[in-house]
Amino acid sequence: MKKQKVIVGLSGGVDSSVCALLLQEQGYQIEGLFMKNWDERTPAGSCMWEADVEDAMRVCQTLGIPLNTVDLSAAYWTGVFSHFIDEYKSGRTPNPDILCNQEIKFRAFLDHALQLGADRIATGHYARIVQQDGTYHLLKGLDKNKDQSYFLCRLNQEQLARSLFPVGELEKTTVRELAKKAGFITHDKKDSTGICFIGERPFREFLGRYIPRQTGEIRTTDGKTVGTHDGIFYYTLGQRQGLGIGGIQGANEEPWYVVGKDIEKNILYIGQGHDHPLLYSQKLTATNLHWISGQLPAIPFQCSAKTRYRQADQDCVIEQIENRQCEVRFTVPQRAATPGQYIVFYQADTCLGGAIINSTRK
């Protein structure tokens, strides 16, 4: 019987390295593929992805498998980054990682892998896929501290049918142990952080390259002007750091937080206290609703949801769905639910899908 050919998206990190190892041990025909999605040089003149592709090559040499490369930077720019910038320009706070998975890792990468003769693709995501009664379900990874199902909420049935997530069955510590035992150079490599494929960097400086600064007022909730900002797009609800306002005469010593934005007037509103009432909302509306099964539930629908990664699941009711928009009511008011971010729905360990938060109601 011919072995199934699986192309593993190798990022140069430990998770994708062990993903390839596990699938090779399971008897699949394995090839690696490195995606170049952001083409930028460091001040020293080297490409930012060169070290990662070299690590991926070393892993492939250890496993005795070929490494393919593909330049998806144009697809990343048009499918992910331009949306990312447009959202910030509108004063919203986007999540590029979710769109990157939808458009790049499980669309452009999948299409390229199929052209190379792959039966399936695999990545180092901490999530699981199960098939039941002809439907593919996306489950949380077994390591609750690393679960990445939140970022995969926009995958569809075709993408799940073609994908494998072997490290989703493991704890992170076990993944590093397996990598060390296999002799991978990546076994103690730091996990990637920051913007998907762009990495961690001074955020204001980076965003300022693409969005002109527009100075505006910082006001307290009672309308007192207490400072200026360089651009309302730099700030998100619940943000404490980087306000640059210092002590305010007549105010107590509680820290200040961003509690609102007036996009049209370019005014940033701040309030004191981590639990300021304006940071909490019990209802929200969301757009671009995607359901992984392809089947919408009967309304009203009780489930749980996250409005940001690493948040504990919160009980809620989806009260209305119409034209890919939904209205959601939480049992307990939620802090800093932010337009542009995703609300992702769950039932126990099953990720049902998600939508982009559009507005909140106090």
N, C-alpha and C positions, 0 to 999 in steps of 0.2 A: 504493500500500500504506500502511495506517495505521501511524504511528509507535508504537512501544511506549512506554507512559507509565511513567516511573520516578520515584518519589518518594525524594529523597535526605534522609537524616537529617542535618540541618545543626546542628552543635553550637556554631557560632561560632568554630570552630578552622580551622587551615589545611588539615588533611587532608580534612575533609568539603567544604571550599570547592573544592579541586582535584578532588575526586570529582565534584562537579556539573559543573565545567568540562569535564572529560574526556568525560563522558557526553553533554553537549550537543554537543561537537565530533564525537562518534560518531553523531549523528543521532537520539538519543532525545528524546522529549518530556519535559522535566524540570520538576519542581516540588520545592520545598524543604519540609521539615517540621521545626519545632523542637519538641523534647519538653521540657516542664517536669516534672521528676521529683522535685525536692526544693524545697519551699516554705519558705524561711527568710529572715529579714531580717537585714541587717548592723546593727551598733550605730548607724549613721547613719540607719537606717530604710528603706534601699533594698532591693529584692529581689536576692538573690545572683545570679540568672540574668539580670537586666536587661541587663547589659553584653554577655553572650553573644548574647542574642536580637537586640540592636541590631546586632552584628557580622554575624549571619546575614542580617538584613534588608539590610544594605549590600552583602553578597555577591550576594544575589538581585537587587538593583537593578542591579548591575554586569552580571549575566548576563541581565537582562530576564526573570526568571522569578518566579512567585508564591511566597510563603512562607506555608505553613499552620502553625498551632500547635496543640498538643494537651496537655492537662494529664493526665499519667500518674502524678502523685504518689501517688494512692491505690493504684494497682497496684504502684508501686515499694515502698510501705510494706509491703503485705501479701505481695508476692511475693519481695522481696529483703531489705528492711531488718529486718523482724521475725525472719527466719531469721538474719541477721547478728548481731543482739542475742542471740538464743537460743543461738547457738554460743559466743559469748563468755561468756555466763552459765555454760555447761557447762565452761568452761576450755579450749575449743578455739580455733583461730585460723582463721576462715573467709576465703574469697576472694570478696567480693561482686561483683567484676567479671564473673566467669564466670556467676554466677546472673543478673546484670543483663542480660547478652547473651541468655541463654536466655529469660528471662521478660519483659523489657521491649523491648530493641532488635529482637529477632527473633520476638517473639510479639505483645505489645501494639501496638508500632509497626507491625509487619507487618499485623496485623488492621485497624488504623485506615487504613493506606495502601490496602489493598484496598477498604475502604469508600469511599475517595475515588476509586476507579476505576483504581488503579495496576495495572500488569502485574507490576512488580517493585519492590523497594526497593534502595537502595544506601547504603553507609556508607563512612567513610574508614579502615576497618581495613586494616592491612598483612598481608594474606593473599590467597590465590588460590583460585579454584574451577575445577575441570575436570570435564567429564563424560566418562565412558568406559564403554561397554557398558551404558548405561542407569543407571549409578550416579554420583552426584555425590561428588567427592573434595575435601577441604579441604587445601590445600597451604600451606606457609610462605610469607610474603612474601619477595620477592627481596632486600630490605634486611634482612640478618640481624640488624642492631642494632635494628630496629624491628618485627620479626616479631611478630604478635599472635595467631597460631593457637592458642597456649596458652589464651587467653581465650575462644576460640570452640569449645572441645572438646565442648560439649554441644549443638551445632546438629544438626538432623536433615536427612533428605533433602528434605522439603518446604520447609524454611527455606532450604537451599542452592539449591534450584531457583528460588526467588523472589528471590535476592540477587545483588548485583554488588559487587565490591571492586576498582575500577579502580586505586587507588593501590598495591595490592599488587604491581603490576608495576614499581614505581618505587623509586628511592632517595629518602630524605627530602630530601636536598639538592636533587634535581630537583623535588620537590613544592614546595619553597619558591621555587625559581626560577620555576616556572610561575605560582605565586600572585602573585609580584611583577610578572611580565610582564603578567598579566591585570589588574593594578591592584587586587587584593584588599587590603582593610584588614587582613586576617588574615595577610599574608605573613610577618611577623616576630613573630607572636604566640607567646608561650611555650606549650609543650605542657602540657596539663592533667595534674595529678598528684593523688595522694591517693585517697580512697574514691570509687568510681564515682558520678558526679553530685553528690557532696557536696563533693569537693575536699580540699585540704590544709588542715589545721587542727591545733591542739594536741590530740593524740589522747586523752590521759588526761582532759582537761577535757570533751571531747565525749562520750566513752564514759561518763563519770561522770553525765551527764544521764539515762542510761537504765538503768544498773546501779548499785545501791547499793554503796558501798565496804565491803569486808569485810577488816579487818586480819588478817594472819597472820604466821607466822614465816618467815624466810629461814634455811635451814640449809645447811651444807656437806654433802658426800656422806658424811662420817663422823659426821653427826648433830649437829654443833656449831651452835647458834643464833648467828647473827652479825648479825641485823637483823630488821626487819619490813617487810612490804609492805602497800600499801593495797587490794590486790585481785589475786588470782592471774590474773584475766582480762587484766590489763594487760601480761602478759609472754608471750613466745613462746620456744620452744626455740632456743638459739644466741644469744639476745639478750645484748649486752654493756652497752649504754648504759642508764642510768636505774635501776640497782640501788640506788644510794645507800648503799653499805656502806663506802666508804672503805677504808683499809688494815686488814688483819686481823692481829692479833698472832700471830706465829709462822709466818705464811705468806710465801712468796716474792713477788716483784713481778709475776708473771704476771697478766694480766687475768682477771677472773671472768666466767663465762658461765652462763646458765640451762641446766641439764642435765636438769631433770625437774620434774614437778608432782605433788603428791598432792592431787587435787581434793577428796576426801572430808574430809581433815584440814586443807585450806587451807594446805599447806606448799609453799614454793618452794625447790627444791634448786639449788645452784650449785656449779660446779667450775672449777678453774683451767686455762687453756690453750685456745686456739682449737680444738685437735684432741683435746679430752678424749674418752676412749673412750665415755662415756655418750651422746655426741652422735651416734655412728655406729650405723647399723643396716643389715643386709644384706637383711632381709625386711620386708615390710609387708603388711597387709591393708587393703583399700579397699572402700567401699560405694557404692551408687548408680551402678554401672558403666553407662556409656553408650557405645555404639559407633556412630559416625557413619554407617556403611554400613547399619546395622540388622542385620548378620550377625555373629555371634560367631565368632572363629577357632577352629580345632582346637587343643586343649590337649595338651601344653605348646606355648606360642607364644613364639618369640623376636622381640624388637623392641627399641626403645629407649624411654626415658621421661624426663620432667622431673618433679621434685617441687616445683619453684618456677620462676617466670618468670625468664628470662635464664640459667638453668642450661644448661650444655652437655648434649646428649643422652647418656644413660647406658644402657649395654647391660643388658638384663634378660630374664627369662623369666617369663611369666605361667603359673603352675603350676596354678592351679585357678580355675574360674569356676562359681559356683552362686548362684542367686537374686539376681543383680545384685551379687554380691560376688566379689572376686578376691583371690588371693594372688600376690605378686610377689617374685621373688628377683633381686637385682642382682649383677652380676659383681663390682663393687667396692662396699664399704660406702658408704652415703650419709650425709652430714652433715646433721643437723637436719631430717630428714623429719618433718613436723609434722601431727598429727591436726587435721582441719578443712580443711587445704589440699588441693589437687588433685594427683593424679598424672596426667599426660597422656602418652598413648602415641603413638609415631611409627614409621614405616618410611621411612627417608631423609627426604624433604621432606613426606611425607604425614602429616597428623594423623589418627590413627585414632579417638580418643575419649579419655575420661578417667573418673576415679572420685575419690571423696573419701577421703583417707587416714583410716583409723580407728584403727589401732594399728601399732606397729613392733616388730621383734624384733632384739635386739643380736647 
